[in-house]
Amino acid sequence: MDHDAMDLAEARYELVISVDARRSGEYDDVDKQRMRERIYRVLEAAFSHAKVARDAVHMEDRGDGVLLSVAGRIAVTRLLGLWMVEVHENLRDENRGLSVPLGLRVGMHVGPVRHDGRGISGRAVDLACRLADSPLARRLLDAERADLVLVTSQSLYEDVVSSGGKFIEPAHYSSARLELKEGEVTAWFHLPGRPAPEIPTAAPAAPDADRADDVGGVDDARDVRDVSDTRGVDDAPDVDHVRRVDGEDRADAPGARYTVHGDMSQHSDNVYQQPVHIGRITGDAGRRKG
């Protein structure tokens, strides 16, 4: 029997770790090389201090990060506990004196992994990468001004983290629902050395470029726009929905969002010197009498 062929065809349950650098696109060519060297120093020193044998770790370079899988013979608690502590401490050492500190996003999941001559693949790999690259992981790293954020899958949290262990504190994790390419999942977020992070509930504001420059002249709008004041709206048919961020439905709420299918006009703080009709006139009322 060809054992090598069998190994390629069979999936092995392993811990998959995806490591991404924060805002790697902002580094120039020289600094990016130094950034990559720091990442490898941080990770390899952590494996050494956690006594994880090098032959138990598969490592692939991803340009601005590293994709790893760890053999099943290594306890997952060691990676979630001691290894993560070492990664955090090594990262802090690397960042001392840097004007732009290196930030890392780490995604973890355990599942079936297939190895071939080009690397590893499987849904477990996809999920670990999606967790590390999720918008919420990026936002937390920036909002908390942290060096490191760890994101674990729901199953990894339930099977390993929730039971605790050396350097593993379940109370320091917070959960959130993520909308990934494959669908909605629950993930758990942890900032090493800190209490459980507060998960933002409001969606980030839309860029100014995506907003209407002059809401008074909106006509035949067929997409969603943010409107600063909805007072005085007249004859706005087919308004599907108006909801404030806090969830209260109000027609006069500032910051309301609504979809319009047809004509719409918006007026505020106007002074009229005589009676004014705003809106279209339809039917017999709109025909002039001879």
C-alpha positions as CSV (number, residue, x, y, z in Angstrom):
1,M,0.0,0.0,0.0
2,D,1.2,3.5,-0.8
3,H,1.1,5.1,2.6
4,D,2.1,8.5,1.2
5,A,-1.0,8.5,-1.1
6,M,-3.2,7.4,1.7
7,D,-1.9,10.3,3.9
8,L,-2.7,12.8,1.1
9,A,-6.2,11.5,0.7
10,E,-7.1,11.4,4.4
11,A,-8.0,14.4,6.5
12,R,-6.4,14.8,9.9
13,Y,-8.0,16.7,12.7
14,E,-5.7,19.5,13.5
15,L,-5.7,22.9,15.1
16,V,-5.6,25.5,12.3
17,I,-4.2,29.0,13.1
18,S,-4.4,31.9,10.7
19,V,-2.2,34.9,11.6
20,D,-2.7,38.3,9.8
21,A,-0.9,41.5,10.2
22,R,-2.8,44.7,10.8
23,R,-3.0,47.1,7.8
24,S,-0.2,45.4,6.0
25,G,-1.0,47.4,2.9
26,E,0.3,50.5,4.5
27,Y,3.9,49.2,4.8
28,D,6.3,50.1,2.0
29,D,8.5,47.3,0.6
30,V,11.4,47.8,3.1
31,D,9.1,48.0,6.1
32,K,7.0,45.0,4.9
33,Q,10.1,42.8,4.9
34,R,10.9,43.9,8.5
35,M,7.3,43.3,9.5
36,R,7.4,39.7,8.1
37,E,10.6,39.0,10.0
38,R,9.0,40.2,13.2
39,I,6.0,37.9,12.7
40,Y,8.2,34.9,12.3
41,R,10.3,35.8,15.3
42,V,7.2,36.2,17.4
43,L,5.6,32.9,16.3
44,E,8.7,30.7,16.3
45,A,9.9,31.9,19.7
46,A,6.5,31.2,21.1
47,F,6.6,27.6,19.8
48,S,10.0,27.1,21.3
49,H,8.9,28.5,24.8
50,A,5.7,26.4,24.7
51,K,7.8,23.3,23.9
52,V,5.9,22.6,20.7
53,A,8.2,20.5,18.4
54,R,8.9,22.1,15.1
55,D,8.0,18.9,13.2
56,A,4.5,19.1,14.7
57,V,3.8,22.4,13.0
58,H,3.0,23.0,9.3
59,M,3.7,26.6,8.3
60,E,2.8,28.5,5.1
61,D,3.8,32.0,4.3
62,R,0.9,34.3,3.2
63,G,2.8,37.5,2.5
64,D,1.3,39.6,5.2
65,G,0.8,36.7,7.6
66,V,1.2,33.0,8.2
67,L,-1.1,30.0,8.0
68,L,-0.4,27.1,10.4
69,S,-1.7,23.8,11.4
70,V,-0.6,21.9,14.5
71,A,-0.6,18.1,14.7
72,G,-3.3,16.5,16.9
73,R,-0.6,15.0,19.2
74,I,-0.1,18.5,20.6
75,A,-2.7,19.5,23.2
76,V,-4.9,22.4,22.0
77,T,-4.9,23.8,25.5
78,R,-1.2,24.4,25.2
79,L,-1.7,26.5,22.0
80,L,-4.7,28.4,23.5
81,G,-2.9,28.9,26.8
82,L,0.9,29.1,27.0
83,W,1.6,29.6,23.3
84,M,-0.8,32.6,23.1
85,V,0.8,34.1,26.2
86,E,4.2,33.8,24.6
87,V,3.0,35.3,21.3
88,H,1.6,38.2,23.1
89,E,4.7,38.8,25.2
90,N,7.0,38.4,22.2
91,L,4.9,40.8,20.2
92,R,5.0,43.4,23.0
93,D,8.8,43.1,23.0
94,E,9.0,43.6,19.2
95,N,6.8,46.6,19.4
96,R,8.8,48.5,22.0
97,G,10.2,51.6,20.4
98,L,8.3,51.2,17.1
99,S,6.4,54.3,15.9
100,V,4.0,51.9,14.1
101,P,3.5,48.9,16.3
102,L,2.8,45.5,14.7
103,G,-0.7,44.3,15.3
104,L,-1.8,40.7,14.8
105,R,-5.2,39.0,14.2
106,V,-5.2,35.3,15.1
107,G,-8.0,33.0,14.0
108,M,-8.3,29.4,15.4
109,H,-10.4,26.4,14.7
110,V,-10.1,22.6,15.0
111,G,-11.3,20.4,12.1
112,P,-10.3,18.0,9.3
113,V,-7.3,19.3,7.3
114,R,-5.9,17.8,4.1
115,H,-2.2,18.1,3.3
116,D,-0.7,18.0,-0.2
117,G,2.5,19.1,-1.9
118,R,1.2,22.7,-2.0
119,G,0.0,23.1,1.6
120,I,-3.2,22.5,3.5
121,S,-6.9,22.9,2.6
122,G,-10.4,22.2,4.0
123,R,-13.3,24.0,5.5
124,A,-11.4,24.2,8.8
125,V,-8.7,26.2,7.1
126,D,-11.3,28.4,5.4
127,L,-13.0,29.2,8.7
128,A,-9.8,30.0,10.6
129,C,-8.8,32.4,7.9
130,R,-12.3,34.0,7.8
131,L,-12.3,34.5,11.6
132,A,-8.9,36.3,11.6
133,D,-9.9,38.4,8.6
134,S,-13.3,39.4,9.9
135,P,-14.2,43.1,10.1
136,L,-15.0,42.8,13.8
137,A,-11.5,41.5,14.5
138,R,-10.1,44.4,12.6
139,R,-12.3,46.9,14.5
140,L,-11.5,45.5,17.9
141,L,-7.8,45.6,17.3
142,D,-8.0,49.3,16.4
143,A,-10.7,50.4,18.9
144,E,-8.9,48.8,21.8
145,R,-5.4,49.8,20.6
146,A,-4.3,46.3,21.2
147,D,-1.3,44.4,19.9
148,L,-3.2,41.1,19.4
149,V,-6.8,39.8,19.0
150,L,-7.7,36.1,19.1
151,V,-10.8,34.8,17.4
152,T,-11.9,31.2,18.0
153,S,-14.7,29.3,16.5
154,Q,-17.8,28.3,18.5
155,S,-16.9,24.7,18.6
156,L,-13.3,25.4,19.8
157,Y,-14.7,27.6,22.5
158,E,-17.2,25.1,23.7
159,D,-14.9,22.1,23.5
160,V,-11.7,23.7,24.9
161,V,-11.9,27.3,26.1
162,S,-15.1,27.0,28.2
163,S,-13.4,24.3,30.4
164,G,-10.6,26.7,31.2
165,G,-7.0,25.6,31.9
166,K,-3.6,27.0,32.4
167,F,-3.6,30.6,31.0
168,I,-7.1,30.0,29.6
169,E,-9.8,32.2,31.1
170,P,-13.2,31.7,29.5
171,A,-14.6,34.8,31.2
172,H,-12.2,36.9,29.2
173,Y,-13.9,36.0,25.9
174,S,-16.9,37.7,24.3
175,S,-19.1,36.2,21.6
176,A,-20.5,37.8,18.5
177,R,-22.4,36.7,15.3
178,L,-20.4,37.1,12.1
179,E,-21.7,37.1,8.6
180,L,-19.1,35.2,6.6
181,K,-19.0,34.1,3.0
182,E,-20.2,30.7,4.0
183,G,-23.0,32.0,6.2
184,E,-23.6,33.3,9.7
185,V,-21.5,31.9,12.5
186,T,-20.7,32.5,16.2
187,A,-17.2,33.5,17.1
188,W,-15.4,34.3,20.4
189,F,-13.1,37.2,20.8
190,H,-10.2,37.6,23.2
191,L,-7.6,40.3,23.8
192,P,-4.7,38.6,25.7
193,G,-4.0,40.3,29.0
194,R,-7.3,42.1,29.1
195,P,-10.9,41.5,30.3
196,A,-13.6,40.3,27.9
197,P,-13.8,42.9,25.1
198,E,-17.0,44.9,24.7
199,I,-18.5,43.9,21.3
200,P,-19.8,46.9,19.3
201,T,-23.5,46.5,18.4
202,A,-23.9,49.3,15.9
203,A,-22.7,49.0,12.4
204,P,-20.0,51.4,11.3
205,A,-21.1,54.6,9.7
206,A,-21.3,54.7,5.9
207,P,-18.5,56.7,4.2
208,D,-19.4,60.3,3.4
209,A,-18.9,59.5,-0.3
210,D,-21.9,57.1,-0.1
211,R,-24.3,59.8,1.3
212,A,-26.5,62.2,-0.6
213,D,-24.7,65.6,-0.8
214,D,-28.0,67.6,-0.9
215,V,-31.0,65.9,0.6
216,G,-33.2,68.7,-0.4
217,G,-32.8,67.8,-4.1
218,V,-33.2,64.0,-3.8
219,D,-35.5,62.8,-6.6
220,D,-36.4,59.4,-7.7
221,A,-34.0,57.8,-5.2
222,R,-33.9,54.1,-5.7
223,D,-31.3,53.1,-3.1
224,V,-30.8,53.8,0.7
225,R,-29.4,57.2,1.8
226,D,-28.7,58.7,5.2
227,V,-30.8,61.8,5.7
228,S,-30.0,64.3,8.5
229,D,-33.5,65.6,9.1
230,T,-36.8,64.3,7.8
231,R,-39.1,67.1,9.1
232,G,-41.4,68.6,6.4
233,V,-41.4,65.6,4.1
234,D,-44.5,65.7,1.9
235,D,-45.9,63.4,-0.7
236,A,-43.2,60.8,-0.4
237,P,-44.9,57.6,-1.6
238,D,-43.6,54.1,-1.2
239,V,-41.3,54.8,1.8
240,D,-40.6,51.2,2.9
241,H,-39.2,51.8,6.3
242,V,-37.8,54.4,8.7
243,R,-35.8,53.2,11.8
244,R,-33.5,55.0,14.1
245,V,-30.2,53.3,15.2
246,D,-31.7,52.7,18.7
247,G,-34.6,50.8,17.1
248,E,-37.4,53.3,17.6
249,D,-39.6,54.0,14.6
250,R,-40.2,57.7,14.1
251,A,-40.9,59.7,11.0
252,D,-39.1,62.8,12.4
253,A,-36.1,60.9,13.7
254,P,-32.7,62.4,12.8
255,G,-30.4,60.0,11.1
256,A,-33.3,58.0,9.7
257,R,-32.8,55.8,6.7
258,Y,-35.4,55.0,4.1
259,T,-35.9,53.5,0.7
260,V,-37.9,55.4,-1.8
261,H,-39.5,54.0,-5.0
262,G,-40.7,57.1,-6.9
263,D,-40.5,60.8,-6.3
264,M,-39.4,62.4,-3.0
265,S,-38.7,65.8,-1.7
266,Q,-37.3,66.9,1.7
267,H,-37.7,70.4,3.1
268,S,-36.7,72.0,6.5
269,D,-36.3,75.4,8.1
270,N,-38.0,77.2,5.1
271,V,-40.0,80.4,5.5
272,Y,-42.9,80.9,2.9
273,Q,-44.6,84.3,2.3
274,Q,-47.8,82.7,0.9
275,P,-49.5,79.4,0.8
276,V,-47.4,76.7,-0.9
277,H,-48.3,73.3,-2.2
278,I,-45.5,70.7,-2.0
279,G,-45.8,67.5,-4.0
280,R,-47.4,66.4,-7.2
281,I,-51.1,67.2,-8.1
282,T,-52.9,64.3,-9.6
283,G,-56.3,63.5,-11.0
284,D,-59.0,66.2,-11.7
285,A,-57.5,68.5,-9.1
286,G,-54.4,68.9,-11.3
287,R,-56.3,70.0,-14.4
288,R,-56.7,73.7,-15.0
289,K,-60.3,74.8,-15.6
290,G,-61.0,76.9,-18.6
